[in-house]
Amino acid sequence: MTWTRGTVDVVGNRVSGVRLRPFWDDRGVPPLLTVLSSSVPASWTVAVPVATTSGSAGWLAWAVLLGPAATLCAGVVAGVVAFLALGQRRRADATAEWWRRTQWALGEALSDDPSRRRVGTAVLYRLAQSDLATDEDLAVFDAAWAVLLGGVRPLAAATGPTQAEVTAARGQVLTDRRRGLSSPAWVEAVARGVDE
């Protein structure tokens, strides 16, 4: 194997020629691949040390020319992967926080205190509107709505439904629609029963 220094002329996107001449550094050791470039508007001249066995160094010249592009491609791929991982992490964090709020709201909605029940039911209703709620989560909401609406009969109570019951009925209608189901007529009537 002989070490030579070659000049690769690049005009536009085409290699116009490769010229080789023997080259060693001051210690007689072949140098590492280096690129010396000058700014010429019409063409670029790149001086590269080239290892050859038969006098032809075309593949190594191309490797030197395409090395930065390969590095750029690898960097772009790594950046895309990092961006996608960051998006997935943000979604997971948002879902975890959504579920923490849902647990709090369920505890409040099922409380014996009417004011806490009203607040918890209103928060549950807002959480049920979120895109983070999956079908399984909506099934959990349906179970909560059923418990909250368990004491309501089809407008049979003389005093009418409470605000928490109206919100629970609206939540039931919302989750049923999101799941592609139809709500019972009495639930829809309760949902329309009291203005907010």
C-alpha atoms as one frame of an Amber mdcrd trajectory, in Angstrom:
protein
   0.000   0.000   0.000   1.392   3.396  -0.933   0.263   6.692   0.515  -0.302
   9.507  -1.900  -1.783  12.967  -1.735  -4.437  13.522  -4.321  -6.392  16.443
  -5.588 -10.043  15.951  -6.400 -11.615  18.635  -8.564 -15.312  19.068  -7.998
 -17.293  21.202 -10.449 -20.930  21.568  -9.492 -21.945  18.108  -8.287 -19.481
  16.138 -10.441 -15.914  15.028  -9.840 -13.880  16.219 -12.818 -10.608  14.492
 -12.017  -8.307  12.900  -9.456  -4.540  13.565  -9.525  -2.251  11.620  -7.172
   1.332  12.176  -6.045   3.390  10.495  -3.257   2.999  12.066   0.173   4.307
  11.416   3.697   4.471  13.655   6.737   7.738  14.860   8.310   8.192  11.646
  10.313   7.683   9.372   7.330   4.244   8.222   8.576   1.207   8.394   6.326
  -1.092  11.143   7.652  -4.711  10.771   8.681  -7.313  11.846   6.177  -7.434
  15.631   6.097  -9.322  18.002   3.919  -7.887  21.342   2.869 -10.304  23.440
   0.953 -10.274  26.838  -0.682 -13.212  28.986  -1.613 -13.446  29.085  -5.382
 -16.840  30.072  -6.799 -16.824  27.853  -9.884 -15.059  24.756  -8.545 -13.678
  23.321  -5.339 -10.260  21.741  -5.022  -9.836  19.330  -2.143  -6.431  17.943
  -1.164  -6.741  14.478   0.354  -4.240  11.834   1.353  -5.315   8.622  -0.350
  -4.335   4.986   0.323  -4.094   2.951  -2.831  -2.909  -0.459  -3.875  -3.300
  -0.252  -7.628  -2.989   3.460  -8.252  -6.741   4.149  -8.342  -8.187   6.088
  -5.434 -11.677   6.889  -6.688 -13.579   5.174  -3.865 -11.593   6.916  -1.126
 -12.014  10.297  -2.780 -15.744   9.721  -2.837 -15.683   8.581   0.798 -13.933
  11.791   1.795 -16.399  13.864  -0.178 -19.475  12.035   1.105 -18.318  11.637
   4.731 -19.745  14.980   5.909 -23.060  14.232   4.209 -23.249  10.861   5.964
 -22.495  12.567   9.274 -25.242  15.108   8.597 -27.719  12.324   7.770 -26.856
  10.480  10.972 -27.325  13.704  12.938 -30.707  14.343  11.333 -31.865  10.794
  12.113 -30.708  11.156  15.729 -32.516  14.500  15.970 -35.766  13.039  14.638
 -35.565  10.124  17.076 -34.916  12.523  19.968 -37.817  14.742  18.898 -40.206
  11.781  18.722 -39.028  10.509  22.106 -39.587  13.950  23.607 -43.120  14.065
  22.186 -43.877  10.621  23.579 -42.524  11.669  26.972 -44.656  14.812  27.004
 -47.749  12.770  26.150 -46.960  10.267  28.928 -46.456  13.084  31.447 -49.708
  14.764  30.394 -51.583  11.476  30.709 -50.142  10.834  34.167 -51.167  14.304
  35.340 -54.624  13.878  33.782 -55.100  10.610  35.651 -53.944  12.193  38.937
 -56.593  14.913  38.506 -59.187  12.293  37.590 -58.492  10.349  40.789 -58.895
  13.518  42.842 -62.143  14.424  41.033 -63.559  10.907  41.516 -62.867  11.153
  45.243 -64.585  14.526  45.417 -67.537  13.479  43.233 -68.260  10.468  45.416
 -68.001  12.490  48.641 -70.924  12.830  51.080 -70.519  16.615  51.158 -72.816
  18.158  48.479 -70.480  21.075  47.693 -67.470  18.748  47.234 -69.626  16.432
  45.128 -70.674  19.347  42.904 -67.053  20.467  42.368 -65.795  16.918  41.783
 -68.546  16.224  39.259 -67.826  19.455  37.385 -64.098  18.605  37.223 -64.889
  15.056  36.056 -67.065  16.491  33.301 -64.188  18.701  32.082 -61.713  15.824
  32.286 -64.062  13.611  30.243 -63.823  16.169  27.414 -60.044  15.759  27.198
 -58.400  13.999  24.263 -56.291  12.129  26.820 -59.323  10.082  27.926 -59.246
   6.620  26.340 -62.237   4.312  25.917 -61.258   2.514  29.133 -61.149   5.841
  30.973 -64.569   6.746  29.614 -65.881   3.433  30.971 -64.591   4.482  34.416
 -66.418   7.788  34.012 -69.594   5.922  33.065 -69.373   3.946  36.303 -68.974
   7.191  38.257 -71.918   8.782  36.447 -74.040   5.704  37.266 -73.217   6.013
  40.975 -73.942   9.745  40.954 -77.215   9.250  39.060 -78.256   6.198  41.092
 -80.639   8.210  43.276 -82.225  10.081  40.394 -85.373   8.612  38.946 -86.755
   9.810  35.610 -87.707  13.257  36.918 -89.850  11.664  39.651 -88.347  13.701
  42.466 -90.468  16.672  43.438 -87.458  18.926  44.008 -85.757  18.054  40.720
 -82.169  16.934  40.218 -79.271  18.642  41.985 -76.538  20.498  40.115 -74.183
  17.537  40.631 -76.788  15.168  39.170 -77.321  17.418  36.152 -73.556  17.592
  35.562 -73.319  13.809  35.984 -76.105  13.340  33.425 -74.309  15.686  31.013
 -71.131  13.711  31.596 -72.975  10.468  30.868 -74.296  11.910  27.607 -70.792
  13.170  26.703 -69.033   9.870  27.359 -71.775   7.902  25.617 -71.401  10.070
  22.507 -67.607   9.751  22.552 -67.947   5.968  22.744 -70.604   5.870  20.006
 -73.435   4.858  22.335 -76.869   6.373  22.880 -77.831   7.610  26.332 -81.127
   6.639  27.979 -83.873   9.214  27.436 -84.215   9.904  31.167 -80.475  10.710
  31.425 -80.815  13.185  28.560 -83.860  14.702  30.284 -81.890  15.115  33.522
 -79.013  16.654  31.539 -81.439  19.317  30.277 -83.219  19.654  33.673 -81.262
  22.457  35.358 -79.410  25.373  33.769 -75.822  25.942  34.783
